Every structure is written in structure tokens, then in C-alpha cells.
Amino acid sequence: MADPSDIQNLASDSDLDAALDASREQDVVLYKHSSTCPISARAQDEMKALAGNGGPPIYEVVVQHARDVSDEIEDEFGIRHETPQAILVRDGEATFDTSHDDVTEENVRSHLSDG
């Protein structure tokens, strides 16, 4: 069970590898965040709420600081980059993705394997 302080920074390829490894045990969320976008700020609050309400581990990429990691996620899953964007990963595979105003606690939670 995650809580808001458990949102982990995804800033390197090794961080991404760790997140993908974790997805083999449980669903994880890769959350792409823009530090300059008001929609991202709202989506970040939604991801904090998801984490605080027993959601899966959340790995946050701040694209202004880790664009290479964001690009790697795009390449890995073949999902076009957006911000904000939430990608649900299970067993190393993207099972759901959403962006902009659709990045909500409820929307992501509804796609969890136990949800």
C-alpha cells in the first residue's frame, strides 16, 4: 500500500528498470509530470490521492529534469509522450494509459488488476 510520500522520482534508466521490475509483483503507475503545466499540477494531486488511498506504487518523471527517461518510456511502450500522462504497467507491459484531464485517481484505479 502506497502513500503520497511513496511516490518515487524516476530520474534515470536504472530507476525505470526498478519500476519495471516492481511491476512483476504488482501494478505500478508511471506518471509523467510537467512542472510548468497547471493540468499537470491537478493530475499530480490525483496521483497523490491514489497513492494515499492504498493505490499502487507511483513513479513520477518530471519531464523538465528527466526528458531522456520520458523518451525511454515512450520507446519502451510505444505510447506517444504527453504530459500529464499516467501509464499503468503490469508484468513489464503497459496495460492502460491516459493523459491530460483524464489522469484521475478514479480512472487509473478502475484499471488496476485488483480494481
Residue frames as a rotation matrix with the C-alpha (Angstrom) as fourth column:
MET 1
0.578 0.816 0.000 0.00
0.816 -0.578 0.000 0.00
0.000 0.000 -1.000 0.00
ALA 2
-0.432 -0.731 0.528 1.48
0.736 -0.624 -0.263 3.29
0.522 0.275 0.807 -1.13
ASP 3
0.474 0.545 -0.692 1.01
0.734 -0.679 -0.032 6.70
-0.487 -0.493 -0.721 0.42
PRO 4
0.993 0.013 0.117 1.82
0.086 -0.762 -0.642 10.15
0.081 0.648 -0.758 -1.03
SER 5
0.468 -0.883 0.043 5.34
-0.741 -0.365 0.563 10.07
-0.481 -0.295 -0.825 0.40
ASP 6
0.075 -0.403 0.912 5.88
0.162 0.907 0.388 6.82
-0.984 0.119 0.134 -1.52
ILE 7
0.982 0.170 0.083 5.72
0.113 -0.175 -0.978 8.50
-0.152 0.970 -0.191 -4.92
GLN 8
0.252 -0.963 0.098 9.17
0.521 0.220 0.825 7.79
-0.816 -0.157 0.557 -6.24
ASN 9
0.419 -0.237 -0.877 11.19
-0.629 -0.772 -0.092 10.03
-0.655 0.590 -0.472 -8.51
LEU 10
0.606 -0.209 0.768 12.01
0.595 0.760 -0.263 8.41
-0.528 0.616 0.585 -11.84
ALA 11
0.734 -0.371 -0.569 15.16
-0.416 -0.908 0.055 10.19
-0.537 0.196 -0.821 -12.94
SER 12
-0.337 -0.904 -0.265 17.39
-0.855 0.175 0.488 7.56
-0.395 0.391 -0.832 -14.56
ASP 13
-0.038 0.248 -0.968 17.31
-0.716 0.669 0.199 4.41
0.697 0.701 0.153 -16.66
SER 14
-0.829 -0.293 -0.477 18.11
0.084 0.776 -0.625 2.37
0.553 -0.558 -0.619 -13.56
ASP 15
-0.740 0.658 0.139 15.07
-0.421 -0.293 -0.858 3.93
-0.524 -0.694 0.494 -11.81
LEU 16
0.050 0.767 -0.639 12.94
-0.998 0.067 0.001 2.88
0.044 0.638 0.769 -14.79
ASP 17
-0.383 -0.267 -0.884 14.38
-0.338 0.932 -0.134 -0.63
0.860 0.247 -0.447 -14.65
ALA 18
-1.000 0.010 -0.019 13.49
0.021 0.299 -0.954 -0.82
-0.003 -0.954 -0.299 -10.94
ALA 19
-0.369 0.926 -0.082 9.92
-0.766 -0.353 -0.538 0.32
-0.527 -0.135 0.839 -11.67
LEU 20
0.095 0.380 -0.920 9.55
-0.867 0.486 0.112 -2.29
0.490 0.787 0.376 -14.40
ASP 21
-0.735 -0.394 -0.552 10.92
-0.058 0.847 -0.528 -4.95
0.676 -0.356 -0.646 -12.05
ALA 22
-0.878 0.444 0.179 8.40
-0.258 -0.124 -0.958 -3.88
-0.403 -0.887 0.223 -9.40
SER 23
-0.146 0.876 -0.459 5.59
-0.984 -0.176 -0.023 -4.27
-0.101 0.449 0.888 -11.98
ARG 24
-0.427 -0.058 -0.902 6.26
-0.363 0.925 0.113 -8.01
0.828 0.375 -0.416 -11.98
GLU 25
-0.910 0.084 -0.407 4.99
0.398 0.455 -0.797 -8.14
0.119 -0.887 -0.447 -8.38
GLN 26
-0.050 0.901 -0.432 2.14
0.712 -0.271 -0.648 -5.62
-0.700 -0.340 -0.628 -8.61
ASP 27
0.529 0.304 0.792 0.69
0.783 -0.535 -0.318 -2.92
0.327 0.789 -0.521 -10.83
VAL 28
-0.314 -0.573 -0.757 2.73
0.690 -0.686 0.233 0.30
-0.652 -0.449 0.611 -10.93
VAL 29
0.825 0.542 0.162 1.99
0.525 -0.626 -0.576 3.71
-0.210 0.560 -0.801 -12.39
LEU 30
-0.490 -0.862 0.132 4.49
0.849 -0.436 0.298 5.67
-0.199 0.258 0.945 -14.44
TYR 31
0.628 0.729 -0.271 3.38
0.689 -0.683 -0.243 9.29
-0.362 -0.034 -0.931 -14.15
LYS 32
-0.389 -0.712 0.585 4.82
0.883 -0.469 0.017 11.93
0.262 0.523 0.811 -16.48
HIS 33
0.516 0.509 -0.689 4.64
0.757 -0.647 0.089 15.39
-0.400 -0.567 -0.720 -14.94
SER 34
-0.059 -0.485 0.872 5.39
0.659 -0.676 -0.331 18.86
0.750 0.555 0.360 -16.28
SER 35
-0.345 -0.160 -0.925 6.46
0.907 -0.309 -0.285 21.30
-0.240 -0.938 0.252 -13.59
THR 36
-0.954 -0.057 -0.295 5.14
-0.002 -0.980 0.197 24.23
-0.300 0.188 0.935 -15.64
CYS 37
-0.686 0.720 -0.102 1.66
-0.069 0.075 0.995 22.97
0.724 0.690 -0.001 -16.52
PRO 38
-0.528 0.545 0.651 -1.46
-0.848 -0.296 -0.439 23.63
-0.046 -0.784 0.619 -14.40
ILE 39
0.544 0.700 -0.463 -3.14
-0.710 0.678 0.190 20.48
0.447 0.225 0.866 -15.75
SER 40
-0.051 -0.664 -0.746 -0.11
0.102 0.739 -0.665 18.50
0.993 -0.110 0.030 -14.55
ALA 41
-0.820 -0.234 0.523 -0.41
-0.441 -0.325 -0.837 20.09
0.366 -0.916 0.163 -11.11
ARG 42
0.102 0.938 0.330 -4.00
-0.994 0.112 -0.012 18.87
-0.048 -0.327 0.944 -10.84
ALA 43
0.607 0.082 -0.791 -3.05
-0.352 0.920 -0.174 15.42
0.713 0.384 0.587 -12.16
GLN 44
-0.504 -0.845 -0.177 -0.21
-0.108 0.265 -0.958 15.25
0.857 -0.464 -0.225 -9.63
ASP 45
-0.532 0.416 0.737 -2.75
-0.846 -0.223 -0.485 15.86
-0.038 -0.881 0.471 -6.85
GLU 46
0.578 0.772 -0.264 -4.80
-0.796 0.605 0.024 12.97
0.179 0.196 0.964 -8.28
MET 47
0.242 -0.576 -0.780 -1.76
-0.065 0.793 -0.606 10.68
0.968 0.198 0.154 -8.24
LYS 48
-0.785 -0.468 0.407 -1.01
-0.394 -0.131 -0.910 11.69
0.479 -0.874 -0.081 -4.64
ALA 49
-0.030 0.864 0.502 -4.62
-0.988 0.049 -0.144 10.85
-0.149 -0.500 0.853 -3.75
LEU 50
0.644 0.214 -0.734 -4.28
-0.463 0.874 -0.151 7.47
0.609 0.437 0.662 -5.47
ALA 51
-0.320 -0.856 -0.407 -1.11
-0.004 0.431 -0.902 6.73
0.947 -0.287 -0.141 -3.52
GLY 52
-0.788 -0.016 0.615 -2.69
-0.572 -0.350 -0.742 7.92
0.227 -0.937 0.267 -0.28
ASN 53
0.188 0.938 0.292 -5.74
-0.955 0.244 -0.168 5.75
-0.229 -0.247 0.941 -0.75
GLY 54
0.163 -0.179 0.970 -3.90
-0.272 0.937 0.219 2.44
-0.948 -0.299 0.104 -0.98
GLY 55
0.887 0.176 -0.428 -3.04
-0.441 0.044 -0.896 2.67
-0.139 0.983 0.116 -4.65
PRO 56
0.774 -0.624 0.102 -0.12
0.626 0.732 -0.269 1.08
0.093 0.272 0.958 -6.43
PRO 57
-0.045 -0.865 -0.500 3.45
0.601 -0.423 0.678 2.40
-0.798 -0.270 0.539 -6.34
ILE 58
0.932 0.316 0.179 3.73
0.343 -0.603 -0.720 5.55
-0.119 0.733 -0.670 -8.43
TYR 59
-0.121 -0.992 0.019 6.91
0.809 -0.088 0.581 6.54
-0.575 0.085 0.814 -10.23
GLU 60
0.810 0.489 -0.324 6.98
0.303 -0.822 -0.483 10.19
-0.502 0.293 -0.814 -11.29
VAL 61
-0.221 -0.813 0.539 9.05
0.968 -0.114 0.225 11.56
-0.121 0.571 0.812 -14.18
VAL 62
0.486 0.251 -0.837 9.39
0.157 -0.967 -0.199 15.34
-0.859 -0.035 -0.510 -14.15
VAL 63
0.687 -0.152 0.711 9.98
0.715 0.318 -0.623 15.81
-0.131 0.936 0.327 -17.86
GLN 64
0.886 -0.389 0.254 11.93
-0.287 -0.888 -0.359 19.05
0.365 0.245 -0.898 -17.47
HIS 65
0.314 -0.788 0.529 14.51
-0.885 -0.042 0.464 17.15
-0.343 -0.614 -0.711 -15.40
ALA 66
-0.430 -0.429 0.794 14.48
-0.215 0.903 0.371 13.70
-0.877 -0.011 -0.481 -16.99
ARG 67
0.313 0.573 -0.757 13.40
-0.858 -0.172 -0.484 14.02
-0.408 0.801 0.438 -20.62
ASP 68
-0.505 -0.571 -0.648 15.65
-0.788 0.611 0.075 11.09
0.353 0.548 -0.758 -21.55
VAL 69
-0.919 0.245 0.310 13.71
0.004 0.791 -0.611 8.83
-0.395 -0.560 -0.728 -19.16
SER 70
0.023 0.967 -0.255 10.43
-0.377 -0.228 -0.898 10.13
-0.926 0.117 0.359 -20.56
ASP 71
0.104 -0.073 -0.992 11.67
-0.995 0.000 -0.105 9.35
0.008 0.997 -0.073 -24.07
GLU 72
-0.872 -0.471 -0.133 12.75
-0.461 0.882 -0.099 5.87
0.164 -0.025 -0.986 -22.95
ILE 73
-0.523 0.776 0.353 9.23
-0.024 0.401 -0.916 5.20
-0.852 -0.487 -0.191 -21.62
GLU 74
0.323 0.621 -0.714 7.80
-0.736 -0.310 -0.602 6.29
-0.595 0.720 0.357 -24.98
ASP 75
-0.235 -0.524 -0.819 10.20
-0.914 0.405 0.003 3.95
0.330 0.749 -0.574 -26.80
GLU 76
-0.925 -0.195 0.327 9.67
-0.334 0.829 -0.448 1.04
-0.183 -0.523 -0.832 -24.38
PHE 77
-0.451 0.845 0.288 5.89
0.263 0.434 -0.862 1.02
-0.853 -0.313 -0.418 -24.65
GLY 78
-0.787 0.135 0.603 5.24
0.597 -0.084 0.798 2.70
0.158 0.987 -0.015 -28.00
ILE 79
0.334 0.890 -0.310 2.99
0.936 -0.351 0.000 5.23
-0.109 -0.291 -0.951 -26.28
ARG 80
0.029 -0.297 0.955 3.25
0.541 -0.798 -0.265 8.79
0.841 0.524 0.137 -27.59
HIS 81
-0.714 -0.427 -0.554 4.57
0.695 -0.344 -0.631 11.22
0.079 -0.836 0.543 -24.98
GLU 82
0.231 0.733 0.640 2.05
0.266 -0.680 0.683 13.50
0.936 0.012 -0.352 -23.28
THR 83
-0.831 -0.288 -0.476 2.02
0.521 -0.104 -0.847 15.47
0.194 -0.952 0.237 -20.05
PRO 84
-0.287 -0.312 0.906 0.46
-0.850 0.519 -0.090 14.84
-0.442 -0.796 -0.414 -17.75
GLN 85
0.144 0.284 -0.948 0.31
-0.691 0.714 0.109 11.16
0.708 0.640 0.299 -18.54
ALA 86
-0.022 -0.099 0.995 -0.28
-0.843 0.537 0.035 8.04
-0.538 -0.838 -0.095 -16.46
ILE 87
-0.001 -0.066 -0.998 0.76
-0.711 0.702 -0.046 4.61
0.703 0.709 -0.047 -17.71
LEU 88
0.520 0.229 0.823 -0.30
-0.763 0.557 0.327 1.54
-0.384 -0.798 0.464 -15.76
VAL 89
-0.121 -0.675 -0.728 2.28
-0.805 0.495 -0.326 -1.25
0.580 0.547 -0.604 -16.02
ARG 90
0.593 0.289 0.752 1.77
-0.651 0.721 0.236 -4.90
-0.474 -0.630 0.616 -15.12
ASP 91
0.552 -0.448 0.703 4.43
0.384 0.885 0.263 -7.56
-0.740 0.125 0.661 -15.68
GLY 92
-0.465 -0.872 -0.156 6.56
0.323 -0.331 0.886 -5.09
-0.824 0.361 0.436 -17.63
GLU 93
-0.649 0.326 0.688 3.75
0.720 -0.029 0.693 -4.32
0.246 0.945 -0.216 -20.09
ALA 94
-0.906 0.419 -0.049 1.62
-0.395 -0.883 -0.253 -1.19
-0.149 -0.210 0.966 -20.37
THR 95
-0.685 0.721 0.103 -1.99
0.720 0.692 -0.054 -2.20
-0.110 0.038 -0.993 -19.72
PHE 96
0.550 0.833 0.052 -3.56
0.835 -0.549 -0.038 1.28
-0.003 0.064 -0.998 -19.71
ASP 97
-0.697 -0.689 -0.199 -2.54
0.698 -0.715 0.028 4.84
-0.161 -0.120 0.980 -20.42
THR 98
0.514 0.840 0.172 -4.27
0.850 -0.526 0.029 8.17
0.115 0.132 -0.985 -20.20
SER 99
-0.625 -0.772 0.114 -3.36
0.758 -0.636 -0.145 11.83
0.184 -0.004 0.983 -20.36
HIS 100
-0.711 0.207 0.672 -4.38
-0.078 -0.973 0.218 15.38
0.698 0.103 0.708 -19.54
ASP 101
-0.325 0.646 0.690 -7.72
-0.906 -0.421 -0.033 15.77
0.269 -0.636 0.723 -17.76
ASP 102
0.613 0.575 -0.542 -8.26
-0.448 0.818 0.361 12.00
0.651 0.021 0.759 -17.74
VAL 103
-0.425 -0.767 -0.481 -5.36
0.184 0.446 -0.876 11.46
0.886 -0.461 -0.048 -15.31
THR 104
0.129 0.553 0.823 -7.52
-0.834 -0.389 0.392 10.91
0.537 -0.737 0.411 -12.25
GLU 105
-0.661 -0.301 0.687 -7.38
-0.695 0.591 -0.410 8.64
-0.283 -0.749 -0.600 -9.24
GLU 106
0.183 0.858 0.479 -10.69
-0.471 0.505 -0.724 7.04
-0.863 -0.093 0.497 -10.22
ASN 107
0.728 0.094 -0.679 -9.71
-0.683 0.176 -0.708 6.46
0.053 0.980 0.192 -13.85
VAL 108
-0.276 -0.902 -0.333 -6.41
-0.775 0.413 -0.478 4.79
0.568 0.126 -0.813 -13.00
ARG 109
-0.594 0.077 0.800 -7.90
-0.655 0.530 -0.538 2.83
-0.466 -0.844 -0.264 -10.10
SER 110
0.456 0.887 0.070 -10.60
-0.654 0.388 -0.650 1.40
-0.603 0.251 0.757 -12.38
HIS 111
0.664 -0.260 -0.701 -7.88
-0.576 0.420 -0.701 -0.28
0.476 0.870 0.129 -14.47
LEU 112
-0.291 -0.768 0.570 -5.91
-0.955 0.268 -0.126 -1.90
-0.056 -0.581 -0.812 -11.64
SER 113
-0.604 0.002 -0.797 -5.74
-0.305 0.923 0.233 -5.69
0.736 0.384 -0.557 -11.76
ASP 114
-0.752 0.354 -0.556 -7.49
0.650 0.536 -0.538 -5.89
0.107 -0.766 -0.633 -8.37
GLY 115
-0.896 0.351 -0.273 -9.75
-0.237 -0.896 -0.376 -2.88
-0.376 -0.272 0.886 -9.02
